[in-house]
Amino acid sequence: MQPELREDEVALLAGLCRIPSPSGEEGEAAAYLVDFLRRRGWRAEVDAAGNAVGERGTGEKTLLFLGHLDTAPGYIPVRREAGCLFGRGAVDAKGALAAFLAAAERVKAALGLRLIFIAAAGEETALSPGACYVRDRYRPDFCLVGEPSGWAAVTLGYKGCLNLTARVRRPAGHSAGPETGAPEVAVQFWTRVQELCAELNGGKSGFAALEASLRDMASQSDGLVEEARLGIGLRLPPGLEPAALKERLEGLDPRVELTFSPAQSAFKAGKNTPLARAFLAAIRAQGGRPAFKLKSGTADMNIVGPAWRVPILAYGPGDSRLDHTPSEHLPLSEYAQAIAVLARVLTHPALTGEGGVQRRQA
């Protein structure tokens, strides 16, 4: 049976999606959420990192929800069509923010947990400043990361990432001359990157494999010097640290200058935890067949998971294949199912008991 979905819950999601919030421009959306939270009795503020933060409940154990406010660039007009809500962020990841808040409001009278809700700034950037700020100031008992998993699945892990720019500068020469031109050197370097991935993978695939993607390329010449540039992204499996991979890349071709962006290590959480068990039970209670997912992207789980070492997973409605696309949309039936699952999780006895959270001053 399809669970209930109230119009005010749809309005919350639609209102969030109507506010453009690409990375670095989250202020209006943060203020919208803080106003929503305060009107419903949460202690709420925008913190020094630009995160929207809300707290409620007095339980001995604390669950911290960490979603993100920022979206990919590009505005998609919000509309309801064929049972779906279209809008930038509907899947990645305002749907998760809205579903968690809707669920918390449904069960607030029965809460046995202290809840901390954080809609972080800058998750779509390499530095993820909102999550880094949170990481150093909280120690929850459980952490739920708001990212699309589909209503009947939870995500246990994300690959790490290492992004780089490869630049080649060479004296300009005739195409019939003996010197290899900058564009050719750049292409040769990309081939060596692919060969390195194959060597390190040793036949492994999926979450266990190192993956490389060529994200952009350009070349130019002023008649005296020619230059070629490649933007390369690498997705790292558990056990392969960015520093070790960086060292191997730097040794591939001395003709190529490499510049690296901030990197993240892979992270995989355990599935035999009270939080995971609460989700499995809640999904089954809604008629779903629960599944565990491992993602090739990165998320704020990569930042807070290794630091906190508490039961953690990622959950949210929507199909992540729609992330960043011009057709991003969330079926409202999926949204309703996720709210119902989250409401059951927040009142599950596995998550109540002794414990707490420590908030440290910077």
C-alpha positions as CSV (number, residue, x, y, z in Angstrom):
1,M,0.0,0.0,0.0
2,Q,1.3,3.4,-0.9
3,P,2.0,5.5,2.2
4,E,0.5,8.8,3.0
5,L,2.1,12.0,1.6
6,R,0.8,15.3,2.9
7,E,0.8,18.5,0.8
8,D,2.9,20.3,3.3
9,E,5.6,17.7,2.8
10,V,5.5,18.2,-0.9
11,A,5.6,21.9,-0.4
12,L,8.7,21.6,1.7
13,L,10.6,19.8,-1.1
14,A,9.2,22.1,-3.8
15,G,10.2,25.2,-1.8
16,L,13.7,24.0,-1.4
17,C,14.1,23.2,-5.0
18,R,12.7,26.6,-6.1
19,I,15.7,28.3,-4.3
20,P,18.8,28.1,-6.5
21,S,21.7,26.9,-4.3
22,P,24.8,26.0,-6.4
23,S,28.0,25.6,-4.4
24,G,28.9,28.9,-2.8
25,E,25.4,30.3,-3.0
26,E,23.6,28.3,-0.3
27,G,22.6,31.3,1.9
28,E,19.0,31.7,0.9
29,A,18.2,28.0,1.1
30,A,19.9,27.8,4.5
31,A,17.7,30.7,5.8
32,Y,14.6,28.9,4.4
33,L,15.4,25.8,6.3
34,V,16.3,27.6,9.6
35,D,12.9,29.4,9.4
36,F,11.2,26.1,8.8
37,L,12.9,24.5,11.7
38,R,12.3,27.4,14.2
39,R,8.6,27.5,13.3
40,R,8.4,23.8,14.4
41,G,10.2,24.1,17.7
42,W,13.8,23.2,16.6
43,R,16.7,25.1,18.0
44,A,18.2,26.3,14.7
45,E,20.8,28.6,13.2
46,V,23.1,29.1,10.3
47,D,26.6,28.2,11.6
48,A,29.9,29.8,10.7
49,A,30.4,27.5,7.7
50,G,27.1,28.4,6.2
51,N,25.4,25.1,7.2
52,A,21.7,25.1,8.3
53,V,21.7,23.4,11.7
54,G,18.8,22.3,13.8
55,E,18.5,20.3,17.1
56,R,15.6,18.8,19.0
57,G,14.9,16.1,21.5
58,T,16.6,15.1,24.7
59,G,17.3,11.4,24.3
60,E,20.5,9.9,25.7
61,K,21.7,8.9,22.2
62,T,22.2,11.3,19.3
63,L,21.6,10.7,15.6
64,L,23.2,13.3,13.4
65,F,21.7,13.7,9.9
66,L,24.2,15.2,7.5
67,G,22.8,16.3,4.1
68,H,23.9,19.0,1.8
69,L,22.3,22.2,0.5
70,D,24.4,22.8,-2.6
71,T,23.5,21.5,-6.0
72,A,25.1,21.2,-9.4
73,P,24.8,24.3,-11.5
74,G,21.8,24.9,-13.7
75,Y,18.3,25.8,-12.7
76,I,15.4,23.5,-13.5
77,P,11.9,25.1,-13.1
78,V,10.0,23.3,-10.4
79,R,6.9,21.5,-11.6
80,R,4.8,18.4,-10.8
81,E,4.3,16.1,-13.8
82,A,3.2,12.5,-14.0
83,G,3.5,12.0,-10.3
84,C,7.0,13.4,-10.1
85,L,8.5,16.6,-8.8
86,F,11.1,18.1,-11.2
87,G,13.7,20.6,-10.0
88,R,17.4,21.0,-9.4
89,G,18.4,19.1,-6.3
90,A,15.2,17.0,-6.1
91,V,17.4,13.9,-6.1
92,D,20.8,15.3,-5.2
93,A,20.1,15.9,-2.4
94,K,17.2,18.1,-1.3
95,G,14.9,15.1,-1.5
96,A,16.9,13.5,1.4
97,L,16.8,16.8,3.4
98,A,13.1,17.1,3.0
99,A,12.3,13.5,3.7
100,F,14.3,13.5,6.9
101,L,12.6,16.6,8.2
102,A,9.1,15.3,7.2
103,A,9.8,12.1,9.0
104,A,11.1,13.8,12.1
105,E,8.0,16.0,12.2
106,R,5.7,13.0,12.0
107,V,7.3,11.2,15.0
108,K,8.4,14.1,17.1
109,A,6.0,13.2,20.0
110,A,7.5,9.7,20.1
111,L,11.2,10.5,19.7
112,G,13.6,8.8,22.1
113,L,16.6,10.3,20.3
114,R,18.3,13.6,20.3
115,L,18.4,14.7,16.7
116,I,20.9,17.0,15.0
117,F,20.0,18.0,11.5
118,I,22.7,19.6,9.3
119,A,22.2,20.8,5.7
120,A,25.8,21.4,4.8
121,A,27.4,23.9,2.3
122,G,29.9,23.0,-0.3
123,E,29.5,19.2,-0.7
124,E,29.7,19.4,-4.4
125,T,33.2,21.0,-4.2
126,A,36.5,19.3,-3.6
127,L,37.0,20.9,-0.2
128,S,33.5,20.2,1.2
129,P,33.9,23.0,3.8
130,G,30.5,22.4,5.5
131,A,31.3,18.7,6.3
132,C,34.8,19.5,7.5
133,Y,33.4,22.1,9.9
134,V,30.9,19.6,11.2
135,R,33.5,16.8,11.5
136,D,35.6,18.8,14.0
137,R,32.7,19.8,16.2
138,Y,30.4,16.8,16.8
139,R,30.6,13.3,18.0
140,P,27.3,11.6,17.5
141,D,26.3,8.0,18.3
142,F,24.8,7.5,14.8
143,C,25.2,9.3,11.5
144,L,22.9,9.3,8.6
145,V,24.2,10.9,5.4
146,G,21.5,12.3,3.1
147,E,22.2,11.1,-0.4
148,P,20.0,9.3,-3.0
149,S,20.0,5.5,-2.5
150,G,16.5,4.7,-3.5
151,W,13.9,4.2,-0.8
152,A,14.5,0.4,-0.4
153,A,18.3,0.6,-0.2
154,V,21.1,2.0,1.9
155,T,24.6,3.0,0.9
156,L,27.5,1.7,2.9
157,G,30.5,3.1,1.1
158,Y,31.9,5.6,-1.4
159,K,35.1,5.5,-3.4
160,G,37.8,8.0,-2.8
161,C,38.8,10.6,-5.4
162,L,41.9,12.2,-6.8
163,N,41.5,14.9,-9.5
164,L,44.4,16.4,-11.4
165,T,45.3,18.7,-14.2
166,A,48.0,17.4,-16.6
167,R,49.8,20.2,-18.5
168,V,52.3,19.9,-21.3
169,R,54.3,22.9,-22.7
170,R,56.6,22.4,-25.7
171,P,58.4,24.6,-28.3
172,A,56.2,25.0,-31.3
173,G,57.3,23.0,-34.3
174,H,56.2,21.9,-37.7
175,S,53.9,18.9,-37.9
176,A,56.4,17.2,-40.1
177,G,59.3,17.8,-37.7
178,P,60.9,15.3,-35.4
179,E,59.6,16.6,-32.1
180,T,56.4,15.2,-30.5
181,G,53.8,18.0,-30.1
182,A,52.2,18.9,-26.8
183,P,48.8,17.4,-27.7
184,E,50.4,14.1,-28.6
185,V,52.4,14.0,-25.3
186,A,49.1,14.7,-23.5
187,V,47.4,11.8,-25.2
188,Q,50.3,9.5,-24.5
189,F,50.1,10.5,-20.8
190,W,46.4,9.7,-20.7
191,T,47.1,6.2,-22.2
192,R,49.7,5.6,-19.5
193,V,47.1,6.6,-16.9
194,Q,44.8,4.0,-18.3
195,E,47.6,1.4,-18.3
196,L,48.4,2.2,-14.7
197,C,44.8,1.7,-13.7
198,A,44.8,-1.7,-15.4
199,E,48.0,-2.7,-13.7
200,L,46.8,-1.7,-10.2
201,N,43.4,-3.3,-10.7
202,G,44.8,-6.7,-11.7
203,G,41.4,-7.8,-13.1
204,K,39.3,-6.2,-10.3
205,S,36.1,-4.4,-11.1
206,G,33.3,-2.4,-9.6
207,F,33.9,-0.9,-6.1
208,A,37.3,-2.7,-5.8
209,A,38.7,-1.1,-9.0
210,L,40.5,2.2,-9.7
211,E,38.6,4.1,-12.4
212,A,39.9,7.0,-14.5
213,S,37.9,9.5,-16.5
214,L,39.0,12.2,-18.9
215,R,36.9,15.2,-17.9
216,D,38.2,17.9,-20.2
217,M,41.0,18.7,-22.7
218,A,42.3,21.7,-24.5
219,S,45.3,22.9,-26.5
220,Q,46.6,26.2,-27.8
221,S,49.7,27.7,-29.5
222,D,51.0,31.2,-29.9
223,G,53.4,30.2,-32.7
224,L,56.3,29.9,-30.3
225,V,55.0,27.7,-27.5
226,E,52.2,25.1,-27.7
227,E,50.4,23.9,-24.6
228,A,48.0,21.0,-24.0
229,R,45.9,20.4,-20.9
230,L,43.9,17.4,-19.6
231,G,41.5,17.3,-16.7
232,I,41.5,13.8,-15.2
233,G,39.4,12.3,-12.4
234,L,40.3,9.1,-10.6
235,R,38.0,7.1,-8.3
236,L,39.9,5.1,-5.7
237,P,38.9,1.8,-4.1
238,P,39.4,1.0,-0.5
239,G,43.1,0.2,0.2
240,L,44.5,2.6,-2.3
241,E,45.5,5.9,-0.7
242,P,45.7,9.1,-2.7
243,A,49.3,9.8,-1.7
244,A,50.5,6.4,-3.1
245,L,48.6,6.9,-6.3
246,K,49.9,10.5,-6.6
247,E,53.4,9.2,-6.4
248,R,52.8,6.7,-9.2
249,L,51.2,9.3,-11.4
250,E,54.1,11.7,-10.9
251,G,56.5,9.1,-12.3
252,L,54.6,8.4,-15.5
253,D,56.1,11.1,-17.8
254,P,58.6,13.8,-16.9
255,R,57.4,15.9,-19.8
256,V,54.0,16.4,-18.0
257,E,53.4,18.8,-15.2
258,L,50.7,17.6,-12.7
259,T,48.6,19.7,-10.4
260,F,46.4,17.9,-7.9
261,S,43.2,19.0,-6.2
262,P,42.4,18.0,-2.6
263,A,41.8,14.2,-2.4
264,Q,39.6,11.9,-0.4
265,S,40.2,8.3,0.6
266,A,37.5,5.6,0.1
267,F,35.3,4.7,3.0
268,K,33.1,1.7,3.6
269,A,30.9,1.3,6.7
270,G,29.9,-2.0,8.4
271,K,26.5,-3.4,7.7
272,N,26.0,-5.2,11.0
273,T,25.2,-2.1,13.1
274,P,22.1,-1.0,15.0
275,L,21.5,1.7,12.4
276,A,21.7,-0.7,9.5
277,R,19.4,-3.1,11.3
278,A,16.9,-0.3,11.9
279,F,16.8,0.5,8.2
280,L,16.4,-3.1,7.1
281,A,13.5,-3.6,9.5
282,A,11.9,-0.3,8.3
283,I,12.2,-1.1,4.6
284,R,10.8,-4.5,5.1
285,A,7.9,-3.1,7.1
286,Q,7.1,-0.9,4.1
287,G,7.0,-3.9,1.8
288,G,10.5,-3.4,0.3
289,R,13.4,-5.8,-0.2
290,P,16.3,-4.0,1.3
291,A,19.6,-3.8,-0.5
292,F,23.1,-2.5,0.3
293,K,24.9,-0.2,-2.2
294,L,28.5,0.8,-2.8
295,K,28.9,4.0,-4.9
296,S,31.7,5.0,-7.2
297,G,31.3,8.7,-6.3
298,T,32.2,10.5,-3.1
299,A,30.1,12.0,-0.4
300,D,30.5,13.7,3.0
301,M,30.6,10.1,4.4
302,N,34.2,10.0,3.2
303,I,35.0,13.0,5.5
304,V,33.1,12.2,8.7
305,G,33.1,8.4,8.6
306,P,36.8,7.9,9.3
307,A,36.8,10.6,12.0
308,W,33.8,9.6,14.0
309,R,33.9,5.8,13.6
310,V,30.2,5.3,14.6
311,P,27.4,3.4,12.8
312,I,26.9,5.4,9.6
313,L,25.2,4.9,6.3
314,A,23.7,7.1,3.5
315,Y,20.0,7.1,2.6
316,G,17.6,9.2,0.6
317,P,14.9,8.9,-2.1
318,G,15.7,9.1,-5.7
319,D,17.7,7.5,-8.6
320,S,21.3,8.8,-8.4
321,R,21.6,8.3,-12.2
322,L,19.6,11.6,-12.4
323,D,22.1,13.5,-10.3
324,H,23.3,16.7,-12.1
325,T,21.2,16.0,-15.2
326,P,18.8,18.4,-16.9
327,S,15.9,16.0,-16.2
328,E,16.5,15.6,-12.5
329,H,13.2,14.6,-10.8
330,L,11.9,12.6,-7.9
331,P,8.8,10.4,-8.0
332,L,6.5,11.5,-5.2
333,S,5.7,7.9,-4.4
334,E,9.4,7.3,-3.8
335,Y,9.5,10.4,-1.6
336,A,6.5,9.1,0.4
337,Q,8.1,5.7,0.9
338,A,11.4,7.3,2.1
339,I,9.5,9.4,4.7
340,A,7.7,6.3,6.0
341,V,11.0,4.4,6.3
342,L,12.7,7.2,8.1
343,A,9.9,7.7,10.5
344,R,10.2,4.0,11.5
345,V,14.0,4.3,11.8
346,L,13.8,7.3,14.1
347,T,11.6,5.4,16.6
348,H,13.3,2.1,16.3
349,P,14.4,0.7,19.7
350,A,17.9,-0.2,18.4
351,L,18.8,3.5,18.4
352,T,17.7,4.4,21.9
353,G,19.7,4.0,25.1
354,E,22.6,5.5,26.9
355,G,25.2,7.7,25.0
356,G,25.2,11.2,23.8
357,V,27.1,13.7,21.7
358,Q,30.0,15.9,22.4
359,R,30.2,19.3,20.7
360,R,33.6,20.8,20.8
361,Q,34.4,24.4,20.5
362,A,36.8,25.4,17.7
